[in-house]
Amino acid sequence: MQFQNYPYAIFEKKIIPLEEAKISIMTNALHYGVGIFGGIKVFDTPDGPGIFRLDDHVSRLQKSVEFLNFRYKFNAAQVKKDILKLAKKNKIQAQTYIRPIIYRSDTRISPAIEGDYDLAVYMLAMPGAYYNYEEEGIRVNVSSWQRNSSLAIPPKTKATGGYINSALAIDEAKKLGFDSAIMLDKDDYVSEGAVMNLFIVKEGCLITPPADSDILEGITRKTIFEIAAEAKIPFKEAKVSKEELYSADEVFFCGTATDITWCSQIDDKNISKARGPLTAKIESAFSKLPVQHKELFTVVN
């Protein structure tokens, strides 16, 4: 899908026109992937455009900075204030995607963690679904690329350098005629989609891989737990084998950009010809969050 840029960004502690927010080709993060990023979604609420779970996203950024020992003085209240200030300046609407990134901004030629850091934020309008497969579902393969482990590039963080892993899996999937990919962990259990968390449905129970399957513990994933608990849908975190994946009654993915996306085929195995009943129930509940759970949204006004 085509994203449309909003006109202003945060760069070097100021709000400036997006076209002026430029880094040098010598910037350390460009060479070594020393950075972390976030993906935050804006929905239409009865009170206006609302940023979904902004506090959770800012908290995850802070925890990633601390976990990776970045030399950045993270002030959660200030980061939240800056994002809201930029949102107002851009006069954002629903279906906006917000991308904050904290990166090593100096130009010294070293892959060390020590260095200078900066926060940048820009915003994109998302005019439609990330995957436009509402009637068909997406087709995925089980990738030959393994999900990076917690002892390589910590998957609990959205480290910029780690996403070459996803890029390789998606590129392989596209070459094989699929829409995206599922990645396995070091023990050959299901980890997640290339850029999405994954759920399967088995005998009326929602199952998703646990943290030790090298997943990103996604904020949309957390929301699905809450939806399931409220709707009294059985759910659990458990190891998922490839065989269990192929034999699942339903499979769907979730993420900030993708929301809830159902899966029709994995490799040469047909999962379902239509969105499954539990997937549909979760998706319906998710779409009603801006009205029924307004507390999850920070309204921009």
C-alpha positions in Angstrom: 0.0 0.0 0.0 1.0 3.6 -0.5 1.6 5.8 2.6 1.3 9.5 2.4 3.7 11.7 4.4 2.5 14.3 6.9 4.4 17.6 6.5 6.3 17.9 9.8 8.7 15.7 11.8 10.7 15.9 15.0 14.4 16.0 14.3 17.2 17.1 16.6 14.8 18.2 19.3 12.8 20.5 17.0 9.6 20.2 14.8 10.7 21.0 11.3 9.4 20.3 7.7 9.8 16.7 6.9 12.0 17.4 3.8 14.5 19.1 6.1 14.9 16.1 8.5 18.0 14.6 6.9 20.9 12.6 8.3 24.5 12.3 7.0 25.5 9.2 5.1 28.1 8.9 7.8 25.5 8.5 10.6 26.5 5.6 12.8 23.0 4.0 12.9 22.8 3.8 9.2 25.9 1.6 9.0 25.4 -0.6 12.1 21.7 -0.7 12.9 22.2 0.8 16.3 18.7 2.1 16.9 15.2 1.2 18.0 11.9 2.2 16.6 8.2 2.0 17.4 5.0 1.8 15.3 1.9 3.5 16.8 -1.6 3.7 15.2 -4.2 6.4 15.3 -7.9 5.4 15.1 -11.1 7.3 14.8 -12.8 7.7 18.2 -16.1 9.5 19.1 -13.9 12.3 20.4 -11.6 12.6 17.4 -8.4 11.0 16.3 -7.1 8.8 19.1 -3.6 7.4 19.5 -3.9 3.7 20.5 -2.1 2.7 23.7 0.4 5.6 23.5 1.7 5.0 27.0 2.4 1.3 26.2 4.4 2.2 23.1 6.4 4.9 24.9 7.1 2.4 27.7 8.3 -0.2 25.3 10.7 2.3 23.7 12.1 3.2 27.2 12.5 -0.5 28.1 14.3 -1.1 24.8 16.7 1.8 25.4 17.5 0.5 28.9 17.8 -3.2 27.8 20.2 -2.3 25.0 22.1 0.2 27.1 21.7 3.0 24.7 23.3 6.3 25.9 20.0 8.2 25.6 18.4 10.0 28.5 14.8 8.8 28.0 12.1 11.0 29.5 8.8 9.2 28.9 6.6 12.2 29.8 8.6 14.4 27.4 8.5 11.8 24.5 4.7 11.5 24.9 4.4 15.3 25.0 6.5 15.6 21.8 4.5 13.0 19.9 1.2 14.8 20.8 2.7 18.2 19.9 3.7 16.8 16.5 0.4 15.2 16.0 -1.4 18.5 16.5 1.0 20.3 14.2 0.4 17.7 11.5 -3.4 17.9 12.1 -3.5 14.1 12.0 -6.5 12.0 11.1 -7.5 8.4 11.8 -5.5 5.7 10.1 -2.3 7.5 10.8 0.9 5.6 11.5 3.4 7.2 13.9 7.1 6.2 13.7 9.4 7.2 16.5 13.1 6.1 16.2 15.9 6.5 18.7 19.3 6.0 16.9 23.0 6.5 17.3 23.3 9.9 15.6 27.1 10.6 15.7 29.3 9.9 12.7 32.1 8.0 14.4 33.1 4.8 12.5 32.5 2.1 15.2 29.7 -0.4 15.9 29.9 0.4 19.6 26.8 1.1 21.7 28.5 4.1 23.3 27.9 7.3 21.3 25.5 10.1 20.8 21.8 9.4 20.3 18.8 11.3 19.0 15.0 10.9 18.8 13.2 11.5 15.5 9.5 11.1 14.9 7.5 11.2 11.6 3.9 10.3 10.6 2.3 8.6 7.7 -1.3 8.5 6.5 -2.5 4.9 5.9 -5.5 5.2 3.5 -6.3 1.5 3.6 -5.5 -1.9 5.0 -1.8 -2.9 5.2 -2.8 -6.3 3.5 -5.7 -5.9 1.2 -6.9 -9.5 1.5 -10.2 -9.1 3.4 -12.0 -11.7 1.3 -9.1 -14.0 0.5 -6.8 -14.0 3.5 -3.0 -13.9 3.2 -0.9 -16.8 1.9 2.4 -17.4 3.8 5.2 -19.8 3.8 7.3 -21.2 6.7 10.6 -19.4 6.1 13.9 -21.1 5.7 15.3 -18.1 7.7 15.3 -18.6 11.4 14.0 -15.9 13.8 16.8 -14.1 15.5 17.2 -15.4 19.1 17.5 -13.5 22.4 21.2 -14.3 22.4 21.8 -12.7 19.0 19.6 -9.6 18.5 17.0 -9.4 21.3 13.6 -9.9 19.8 11.9 -8.2 22.8 13.2 -4.9 21.4 12.3 -3.4 18.0 16.0 -3.0 17.2 16.5 -1.5 13.7 19.4 -3.9 12.8 17.2 -6.9 13.6 14.8 -6.3 10.9 17.1 -7.5 8.2 15.9 -10.9 9.5 12.3 -10.0 8.6 13.4 -8.5 5.3 15.1 -11.7 4.2 12.1 -13.8 5.2 9.7 -11.6 3.3 11.9 -11.4 0.2 12.1 -15.2 0.1 8.3 -15.5 0.5 7.6 -13.0 -2.3 10.0 -14.9 -4.6 8.0 -18.1 -3.9 4.7 -16.4 -4.6 3.5 -15.8 -1.0 2.4 -12.6 0.7 4.6 -13.0 3.7 6.3 -15.5 6.0 6.2 -17.4 9.3 9.5 -17.8 11.1 10.6 -20.6 13.4 12.7 -20.2 16.5 16.1 -21.9 17.2 14.2 -25.1 18.4 12.0 -25.3 15.3 8.9 -24.1 17.0 6.7 -21.3 15.6 7.9 -17.9 16.6 5.9 -15.2 14.7 5.1 -13.8 11.3 7.9 -11.9 9.6 6.6 -8.6 11.1 3.5 -9.8 13.0 2.6 -11.9 16.0 0.7 -15.1 15.2 -2.3 -16.9 16.8 -3.8 -20.2 15.9 -7.2 -21.6 16.9 -7.5 -25.2 18.0 -10.8 -26.7 19.2 -12.1 -23.3 20.2 -8.9 -22.1 22.0 -6.6 -19.3 21.0 -3.0 -20.3 21.2 0.0 -18.0 20.6 3.8 -18.7 21.0 5.3 -17.6 24.3 8.0 -15.1 24.9 10.7 -17.8 24.9 9.9 -18.6 21.3 11.8 -15.4 20.4 8.8 -13.2 19.7 8.2 -9.5 20.1 5.7 -9.2 22.8 3.4 -7.0 20.7 1.0 -4.4 22.0 -1.8 -5.6 19.7 -1.1 -9.2 20.9 -1.6 -8.0 24.5 -4.8 -6.4 23.4 -6.1 -9.7 22.0 -5.5 -11.3 25.4 -7.7 -8.7 26.9 -10.4 -9.1 24.3 -10.4 -12.9 24.8 -10.6 -12.6 28.5 -13.5 -10.1 28.3 -15.3 -12.3 25.8 -14.6 -15.5 27.8 -12.7 -17.1 24.9 -10.1 -19.7 26.1 -6.5 -18.6 25.3 -3.0 -19.6 26.3 0.6 -19.1 25.4 2.2 -22.4 24.4 4.9 -23.8 22.1 3.4 -24.4 18.6 5.0 -27.0 16.3 4.9 -26.8 12.5 2.5 -29.7 12.5 0.1 -27.9 14.9 0.4 -24.9 12.7 -0.6 -26.8 9.5 -3.5 -28.5 11.3 -4.9 -25.4 13.0 -8.6 -24.6 12.6 -7.8 -20.9 12.1 -4.6 -18.8 11.8 -4.4 -15.1 12.1 -1.7 -12.4 12.5 -1.8 -9.2 14.4 0.3 -6.0 14.7 0.1 -2.2 14.8 0.2 -1.8 11.0 -1.7 -5.0 10.2 -4.4 -5.0 12.9 -6.0 -8.5 12.6 -5.2 -10.3 9.4 -6.5 -13.8 8.7 -4.5 -16.5 6.9 -5.9 -18.8 4.2 -2.8 -20.9 3.3 0.5 -21.9 4.8 3.0 -23.5 2.3 0.8 -25.9 0.4 -1.7 -26.4 3.2 -5.1 -24.8 3.0 -6.1 -23.5 6.4 -9.5 -22.1 5.6 -11.5 -20.6 2.7 -13.0 -17.8 4.8 -12.2 -15.9 8.0 -12.9 -18.3 10.9 -15.5 -17.6 13.5 -13.1 -16.9 16.4 -10.9 -14.7 14.2 -14.1 -12.8 13.1 -15.1 -12.4 16.7 -11.7 -11.0 17.8 -11.6 -8.7 14.7 -15.1 -7.4 15.5 -14.2 -6.7 19.1 -11.0 -5.0 18.1 -12.8 -2.7 15.7 -15.1 -1.6 18.5 -12.3 -0.6 20.9 -12.5 3.1 20.1 -16.1 3.2 21.3 -16.1 0.5 24.0 -12.6 1.1 25.5 -11.9 4.8 25.0 -9.4 4.6 27.9 -7.0 2.9 25.5 -6.8 6.0 23.3 -5.1 9.4 23.7 -7.2 11.9 21.8 -5.4 14.5 19.8 -7.3 17.8 20.0 
